[in-house]
Amino acid sequence: MVDIAEGTGPADRLQTLLLAMTGRVDDDAVNSTRELIGTGRLDAAAEYLTGCLLAGRIPVSSTEQYHLRRVLDDTRSSHGLADRLHVVDAVPDEEHRFAGPEEDDGDLVAALAPVNSRL
């Protein structure tokens, strides 16, 4: 598990979250998020990462959820998206899986819409 430093800004916190989630989040999603961070679009990067976590129903720890919520809040994004994350006590060490098609993802689609054309 990667420790997420308390005193860092949103870009550093987001980079650390990406490092912690490598292997759980698709490599293309990690690279796209890094590209958004590199171009200074921290809001889009945070929303995109959150959207990927939600779409894949990828488990996160409560600490990861907390820091992602802070990044979303710091970048004036909808931090309510972090409340929908699949939070677990201990993050399992398993391969990436996709969520089922029966889940309602309307607000997820809206959150990802601004970055869709960039990707």
N, CA and C atoms as an extended XYZ file, in Angstrom:
357
Properties=species:S:1:pos:R:3:atomname:S:1:resname:S:1:resid:I:1 pbc="F F F"
N         0.827       -1.172        0.000 N   MET     1
C         0.000        0.000        0.000 CA  MET     1
C         0.878        1.242        0.000 C   MET     1
N         0.534        2.198       -0.799 N   VAL     2
C         1.272        3.441       -0.889 CA  VAL     2
C         0.680        4.438        0.096 C   VAL     2
N         1.530        5.080        0.895 N   ASP     3
C         1.050        6.099        1.815 CA  ASP     3
C         0.778        7.379        1.057 C   ASP     3
N        -0.325        8.008        1.383 N   ILE     4
C        -0.716        9.256        0.728 CA  ILE     4
C        -0.443       10.383        1.712 C   ILE     4
N         0.489       11.246        1.373 N   ALA     5
C         0.918       12.305        2.274 CA  ALA     5
C        -0.193       13.316        2.505 C   ALA     5
N        -0.342       13.734        3.751 N   GLU     6
C        -1.366       14.709        4.126 CA  GLU     6
C        -1.057       16.111        3.605 C   GLU     6
N         0.189       16.519        3.616 N   GLY     7
C         0.524       17.903        3.338 CA  GLY     7
C         0.702       18.260        1.881 C   GLY     7
N         0.454       17.343        0.980 N   THR     8
C         0.692       17.622       -0.432 CA  THR     8
C        -0.514       18.277       -1.072 C   THR     8
N        -0.296       18.901       -2.216 N   GLY     9
C        -1.379       19.523       -2.959 CA  GLY     9
C        -2.126       18.503       -3.796 C   GLY     9
N        -3.156       18.953       -4.515 N   PRO    10
C        -3.984       18.026       -5.287 CA  PRO    10
C        -3.222       17.261       -6.369 C   PRO    10
N        -2.259       17.890       -7.034 N   ALA    11
C        -1.520       17.195       -8.093 CA  ALA    11
C        -0.677       16.072       -7.501 C   ALA    11
N         0.033       16.361       -6.405 N   ASP    12
C         0.840       15.329       -5.755 CA  ASP    12
C        -0.038       14.218       -5.183 C   ASP    12
N        -1.139       14.608       -4.573 N   ARG    13
C        -2.046       13.615       -3.994 CA  ARG    13
C        -2.608       12.712       -5.088 C   ARG    13
N        -2.960       13.295       -6.215 N   LEU    14
C        -3.512       12.526       -7.330 CA  LEU    14
C        -2.461       11.582       -7.912 C   LEU    14
N        -1.230       12.052       -8.048 N   GLN    15
C        -0.146       11.190       -8.529 CA  GLN    15
C         0.075       10.010       -7.580 C   GLN    15
N         0.032       10.275       -6.282 N   THR    16
C         0.219        9.217       -5.301 CA  THR    16
C        -0.939        8.219       -5.338 C   THR    16
N        -2.153        8.722       -5.519 N   LEU    17
C        -3.311        7.837       -5.661 CA  LEU    17
C        -3.154        6.943       -6.890 C   LEU    17
N        -2.703        7.517       -7.991 N   LEU    18
C        -2.489        6.723       -9.201 CA  LEU    18
C        -1.472        5.613       -8.961 C   LEU    18
N        -0.407        5.950       -8.259 N   LEU    19
C         0.608        4.956       -7.936 CA  LEU    19
C         0.009        3.825       -7.102 C   LEU    19
N        -0.822        4.188       -6.139 N   ALA    20
C        -1.458        3.187       -5.280 CA  ALA    20
C        -2.440        2.316       -6.052 C   ALA    20
N        -3.034        2.855       -7.106 N   MET    21
C        -4.075        2.140       -7.845 CA  MET    21
C        -3.569        1.435       -9.092 C   MET    21
N        -2.289        1.588       -9.382 N   THR    22
C        -1.713        0.880      -10.520 CA  THR    22
C        -1.878       -0.614      -10.297 C   THR    22
N        -2.396       -1.269      -11.303 N   GLY    23
C        -2.703       -2.684      -11.181 CA  GLY    23
C        -4.176       -2.933      -10.958 C   GLY    23
N        -4.851       -1.976      -10.331 N   ARG    24
C        -6.302       -2.073      -10.155 CA  ARG    24
C        -7.017       -1.305      -11.258 C   ARG    24
N        -6.436       -0.171      -11.638 N   VAL    25
C        -7.004        0.663      -12.700 CA  VAL    25
C        -6.287        0.322      -13.999 C   VAL    25
N        -7.029        0.278      -15.079 N   ASP    26
C        -6.498       -0.021      -16.407 CA  ASP    26
C        -5.311        0.887      -16.734 C   ASP    26
N        -4.275        0.335      -17.372 N   ASP    27
C        -3.070        1.098      -17.716 CA  ASP    27
C        -3.378        2.320      -18.580 C   ASP    27
N        -4.284        2.178      -19.536 N   ASP    28
C        -4.645        3.323      -20.383 CA  ASP    28
C        -5.283        4.428      -19.552 C   ASP    28
N        -6.093        4.051      -18.580 N   ALA    29
C        -6.726        5.043      -17.711 CA  ALA    29
C        -5.682        5.746      -16.850 C   ALA    29
N        -4.721        4.999      -16.343 N   VAL    30
C        -3.636        5.602      -15.555 CA  VAL    30
C        -2.868        6.595      -16.422 C   VAL    30
N        -2.511        6.191      -17.635 N   ASN    31
C        -1.761        7.082      -18.538 CA  ASN    31
C        -2.567        8.312      -18.923 C   ASN    31
N        -3.848        8.137      -19.185 N   SER    32
C        -4.696        9.284      -19.539 CA  SER    32
C        -4.819       10.249      -18.370 C   SER    32
N        -4.947        9.711      -17.173 N   THR    33
C        -5.034       10.566      -15.990 CA  THR    33
C        -3.735       11.329      -15.786 C   THR    33
N        -2.609       10.655      -15.970 N   ARG    34
C        -1.307       11.332      -15.849 CA  ARG    34
C        -1.163       12.448      -16.883 C   ARG    34
N        -1.646       12.188      -18.086 N   GLU    35
C        -1.577       13.212      -19.130 CA  GLU    35
C        -2.406       14.431      -18.740 C   GLU    35
N        -3.582       14.202      -18.182 N   LEU    36
C        -4.429       15.313      -17.746 CA  LEU    36
C        -3.765       16.091      -16.614 C   LEU    36
N        -3.114       15.389      -15.705 N   ILE    37
C        -2.387       16.057      -14.623 CA  ILE    37
C        -1.256       16.893      -15.221 C   ILE    37
N        -0.539       16.316      -16.174 N   GLY    38
C         0.591       17.001      -16.801 CA  GLY    38
C         0.203       18.266      -17.547 C   GLY    38
N        -1.015       18.310      -18.051 N   THR    39
C        -1.480       19.507      -18.760 CA  THR    39
C        -2.191       20.488      -17.830 C   THR    39
N        -2.151       20.184      -16.521 N   GLY    40
C        -2.743       21.103      -15.551 CA  GLY    40
C        -4.244       20.991      -15.389 C   GLY    40
N        -4.830       19.964      -15.954 N   ARG    41
C        -6.288       19.783      -15.845 CA  ARG    41
C        -6.598       18.836      -14.690 C   ARG    41
N        -6.305       19.302      -13.486 N   LEU    42
C        -6.463       18.470      -12.298 CA  LEU    42
C        -7.916       18.074      -12.063 C   LEU    42
N        -8.836       18.984      -12.362 N   ASP    43
C       -10.247       18.651      -12.188 CA  ASP    43
C       -10.651       17.501      -13.099 C   ASP    43
N       -10.254       17.580      -14.352 N   ALA    44
C       -10.579       16.520      -15.310 CA  ALA    44
C        -9.892       15.213      -14.923 C   ALA    44
N        -8.656       15.297      -14.444 N   ALA    45
C        -7.915       14.099      -14.038 CA  ALA    45
C        -8.601       13.414      -12.864 C   ALA    45
N        -9.004       14.196      -11.877 N   ALA    46
C        -9.669       13.634      -10.694 CA  ALA    46
C       -11.012       13.017      -11.070 C   ALA    46
N       -11.765       13.706      -11.914 N   GLU    47
C       -13.062       13.182      -12.339 CA  GLU    47
C       -12.907       11.931      -13.194 C   GLU    47
N       -11.906       11.925      -14.047 N   TYR    48
C       -11.672       10.765      -14.908 CA  TYR    48
C       -11.279        9.542      -14.078 C   TYR    48
N       -10.348        9.737      -13.130 N   LEU    49
C        -9.934        8.629      -12.280 CA  LEU    49
C       -11.116        8.102      -11.471 C   LEU    49
N       -11.892        9.004      -10.909 N   THR    50
C       -13.063        8.593      -10.140 CA  THR    50
C       -14.047        7.844      -11.024 C   THR    50
N       -14.250        8.335      -12.230 N   GLY    51
C       -15.149        7.665      -13.171 CA  GLY    51
C       -14.681        6.265      -13.507 C   GLY    51
N       -13.383        6.100      -13.686 N   CYS    52
C       -12.839        4.762      -13.969 CA  CYS    52
C       -13.056        3.822      -12.795 C   CYS    52
N       -12.841        4.332      -11.588 N   LEU    53
C       -13.052        3.514      -10.395 CA  LEU    53
C       -14.516        3.109      -10.256 C   LEU    53
N       -15.408        4.050      -10.548 N   LEU    54
C       -16.840        3.756      -10.466 CA  LEU    54
C       -17.277        2.792      -11.564 C   LEU    54
N       -16.833        3.044      -12.774 N   ALA    55
C       -17.241        2.206      -13.907 CA  ALA    55
C       -16.789        0.767      -13.735 C   ALA    55
N       -15.607        0.581      -13.184 N   GLY    56
C       -15.081       -0.765      -12.992 CA  GLY    56
C       -15.421       -1.360      -11.645 C   GLY    56
N       -16.143       -0.575      -10.835 N   ARG    57
C       -16.438       -0.999       -9.454 CA  ARG    57
C       -15.166       -1.526       -8.790 C   ARG    57
N       -14.124       -0.742       -8.937 N   ILE    58
C       -12.809       -1.104       -8.422 CA  ILE    58
C       -12.751       -0.752       -6.936 C   ILE    58
N       -12.383       -1.706       -6.098 N   PRO    59
C       -12.349       -1.435       -4.658 CA  PRO    59
C       -11.241       -0.456       -4.280 C   PRO    59
N       -11.578        0.427       -3.341 N   VAL    60
C       -10.622        1.384       -2.796 CA  VAL    60
C       -10.709        1.331       -1.281 C   VAL    60
N        -9.649        1.733       -0.639 N   SER    61
C        -9.660        1.804        0.823 CA  SER    61
C       -10.355        3.098        1.246 C   SER    61
N       -10.722        3.176        2.497 N   SER    62
C       -11.363        4.402        2.998 CA  SER    62
C       -10.383        5.570        2.946 C   SER    62
N        -9.094        5.295        3.113 N   THR    63
C        -8.080        6.349        3.009 CA  THR    63
C        -7.996        6.870        1.577 C   THR    63
N        -8.012        5.964        0.598 N   GLU    64
C        -7.986        6.381       -0.807 CA  GLU    64
C        -9.236        7.186       -1.146 C   GLU    64
N       -10.385        6.751       -0.657 N   GLN    65
C       -11.621        7.489       -0.900 CA  GLN    65
C       -11.516        8.900       -0.312 C   GLN    65
N       -11.015        8.996        0.901 N   TYR    66
C       -10.868       10.293        1.565 CA  TYR    66
C        -9.993       11.239        0.744 C   TYR    66
N        -8.844       10.752        0.303 N   HIS    67
C        -7.927       11.604       -0.452 CA  HIS    67
C        -8.480       11.949       -1.835 C   HIS    67
N        -9.184       11.028       -2.452 N   LEU    68
C        -9.802       11.342       -3.742 CA  LEU    68
C       -10.906       12.384       -3.558 C   LEU    68
N       -11.665       12.263       -2.491 N   ARG    69
C       -12.701       13.266       -2.198 CA  ARG    69
C       -12.060       14.638       -1.991 C   ARG    69
N       -10.919       14.674       -1.297 N   ARG    70
C       -10.220       15.949       -1.082 CA  ARG    70
C        -9.739       16.550       -2.396 C   ARG    70
N        -9.202       15.707       -3.273 N   VAL    71
C        -8.744       16.201       -4.574 CA  VAL    71
C        -9.933       16.746       -5.363 C   VAL    71
N       -11.033       16.009       -5.370 N   LEU    72
C       -12.220       16.475       -6.083 CA  LEU    72
C       -12.699       17.806       -5.509 C   LEU    72
N       -12.683       17.929       -4.198 N   ASP    73
C       -13.102       19.174       -3.548 CA  ASP    73
C       -12.128       20.307       -3.858 C   ASP    73
N       -10.829       20.018       -3.776 N   ASP    74
C        -9.806       21.040       -4.053 CA  ASP    74
C        -9.862       21.556       -5.480 C   ASP    74
N       -10.301       20.721       -6.408 N   THR    75
C       -10.362       21.124       -7.819 CA  THR    75
C       -11.761       21.582       -8.221 C   THR    75
N       -12.611       21.773       -7.224 N   ARG    76
C       -13.986       22.241       -7.439 CA  ARG    76
C       -14.804       21.286       -8.318 C   ARG    76
N       -14.529       20.014       -8.152 N   SER    77
C       -15.293       18.983       -8.850 CA  SER    77
C       -16.325       18.418       -7.885 C   SER    77
N       -17.186       17.578       -8.406 N   SER    78
C       -18.233       16.986       -7.583 CA  SER    78
C       -17.653       15.903       -6.676 C   SER    78
N       -17.376       16.280       -5.416 N   HIS    79
C       -16.794       15.310       -4.497 CA  HIS    79
C       -17.801       14.238       -4.090 C   HIS    79
N       -19.071       14.434       -4.423 N   GLY    80
C       -20.085       13.423       -4.159 CA  GLY    80
C       -19.838       12.134       -4.925 C   GLY    80
N       -19.112       12.223       -6.024 N   LEU    81
C       -18.777       11.015       -6.787 CA  LEU    81
C       -17.954       10.047       -5.931 C   LEU    81
N       -17.121       10.596       -5.067 N   ALA    82
C       -16.291        9.742       -4.208 CA  ALA    82
C       -17.138        8.923       -3.240 C   ALA    82
N       -18.323        9.419       -2.919 N   ASP    83
C       -19.208        8.688       -2.012 CA  ASP    83
C       -19.767        7.425       -2.654 C   ASP    83
N       -19.728        7.351       -3.973 N   ARG    84
C       -20.252        6.179       -4.690 CA  ARG    84
C       -19.204        5.087       -4.891 C   ARG    84
N       -17.961        5.364       -4.505 N   LEU    85
C       -16.888        4.384       -4.695 CA  LEU    85
C       -17.132        3.126       -3.874 C   LEU    85
N       -16.590        2.030       -4.361 N   HIS    86
C       -16.696        0.731       -3.686 CA  HIS    86
C       -15.586        0.656       -2.642 C   HIS    86
N       -15.916        1.037       -1.398 N   VAL    87
C       -14.930        1.099       -0.319 CA  VAL    87
C       -14.908       -0.233        0.425 C   VAL    87
N       -13.715       -0.743        0.636 N   VAL    88
C       -13.529       -2.012        1.345 CA  VAL    88
C       -12.527       -1.814        2.484 C   VAL    88
N       -12.570       -2.711        3.458 N   ASP    89
C       -11.635       -2.634        4.581 CA  ASP    89
C       -10.208       -2.897        4.138 C   ASP    89
N       -10.039       -3.903        3.305 N   ALA    90
C        -8.712       -4.247        2.784 CA  ALA    90
C        -8.836       -4.436        1.275 C   ALA    90
N        -8.013       -3.739        0.532 N   VAL    91
C        -8.053       -3.818       -0.922 CA  VAL    91
C        -7.516       -5.179       -1.354 C   VAL    91
N        -8.342       -5.955       -2.070 N   PRO    92
C        -7.876       -7.275       -2.514 CA  PRO    92
C        -6.807       -7.157       -3.591 C   PRO    92
N        -5.976       -8.136       -3.649 N   ASP    93
C        -4.904       -8.173       -4.642 CA  ASP    93
C        -5.358       -9.080       -5.782 C   ASP    93
N        -6.177       -8.516       -6.689 N   GLU    94
C        -6.699       -9.302       -7.797 CA  GLU    94
C        -6.718       -8.485       -9.076 C   GLU    94
N        -7.022       -9.140      -10.182 N   GLU    95
C        -7.023       -8.482      -11.483 CA  GLU    95
C        -8.222       -7.555      -11.639 C   GLU    95
N        -8.095       -6.624      -12.578 N   HIS    96
C        -9.157       -5.678      -12.907 CA  HIS    96
C       -10.375       -6.413      -13.458 C   HIS    96
N       -11.558       -5.964      -13.036 N   ARG    97
C       -12.808       -6.525      -13.547 CA  ARG    97
C       -13.730       -5.373      -13.920 C   ARG    97
N       -14.589       -5.592      -14.898 N   PHE    98
C       -15.529       -4.573      -15.325 CA  PHE    98
C       -16.850       -4.736      -14.585 C   PHE    98
N       -17.554       -3.631      -14.377 N   ALA    99
C       -18.848       -3.662      -13.699 CA  ALA    99
C       -19.912       -4.214      -14.637 C   ALA    99
N       -21.010       -4.623      -14.048 N   GLY   100
C       -22.128       -5.149      -14.828 CA  GLY   100
C       -22.884       -4.045      -15.543 C   GLY   100
N       -23.541       -4.363      -16.653 N   PRO   101
C       -24.241       -3.352      -17.445 CA  PRO   101
C       -25.517       -2.838      -16.778 C   PRO   101
N       -25.986       -3.476      -15.711 N   GLU   102
C       -27.240       -3.078      -15.096 CA  GLU   102
C       -27.116       -1.875      -14.164 C   GLU   102
N       -25.926       -1.382      -13.908 N   GLU   103
C       -25.734       -0.267      -12.999 CA  GLU   103
C       -26.073        1.063      -13.668 C   GLU   103
N       -26.755        1.957      -12.917 N   ASP   104
C       -27.096        3.285      -13.413 CA  ASP   104
C       -25.849        4.162      -13.346 C   ASP   104
N       -25.454        4.712      -14.491 N   ASP   105
C       -24.235        5.509      -14.535 CA  ASP   105
C       -24.454        6.879      -15.170 C   ASP   105
N       -25.677        7.402      -15.077 N   GLY   106
C       -25.995        8.691      -15.691 CA  GLY   106
C       -25.123        9.825      -15.197 C   GLY   106
N       -24.949        9.951      -13.869 N   ASP   107
C       -24.119       11.042      -13.356 CA  ASP   107
C       -22.636       10.792      -13.622 C   ASP   107
N       -22.262        9.544      -13.753 N   LEU   108
C       -20.890        9.206      -14.122 CA  LEU   108
C       -20.596        9.664      -15.548 C   LEU   108
N       -21.511        9.417      -16.447 N   VAL   109
C       -21.360        9.849      -17.839 CA  VAL   109
C       -21.250       11.369      -17.897 C   VAL   109
N       -22.065       12.064      -17.121 N   ALA   110
C       -22.019       13.534      -17.096 CA  ALA   110
C       -20.685       14.037      -16.561 C   ALA   110
N       -20.139       13.361      -15.548 N   ALA   111
C       -18.858       13.788      -14.972 CA  ALA   111
C       -17.703       13.578      -15.934 C   ALA   111
N       -17.794       12.546      -16.768 N   LEU   112
C       -16.707       12.234      -17.714 CA  LEU   112
C       -16.839       12.987      -19.033 C   LEU   112
N       -18.000       13.544      -19.309 N   ALA   113
C       -18.239       14.212      -20.596 CA  ALA   113
C       -17.215       15.303      -20.931 C   ALA   113
N       -16.813       16.165      -19.976 N   PRO   114
C       -15.861       17.223      -20.313 CA  PRO   114
C       -14.490       16.717      -20.771 C   PRO   114
N       -14.090       15.534      -20.328 N   VAL   115
C       -12.768       15.039      -20.693 CA  VAL   115
C       -12.820       14.063      -21.856 C   VAL   115
N       -14.016       13.676      -22.280 N   ASN   116
C       -14.177       12.678      -23.324 CA  ASN   116
C       -13.510       13.097      -24.636 C   ASN   116
N       -13.687       14.352      -25.019 N   SER   117
C       -13.110       14.795      -26.290 CA  SER   117
C       -11.588       14.847      -26.226 C   SER   117
N       -11.041       15.085      -25.061 N   ARG   118
C        -9.585       15.147      -24.880 CA  ARG   118
C        -8.945       13.777      -25.079 C   ARG   118
N        -9.684       12.751      -24.682 N   LEU   119
C        -9.149       11.404      -24.761 CA  LEU   119
C        -9.508       10.846      -26.094 C   LEU   119
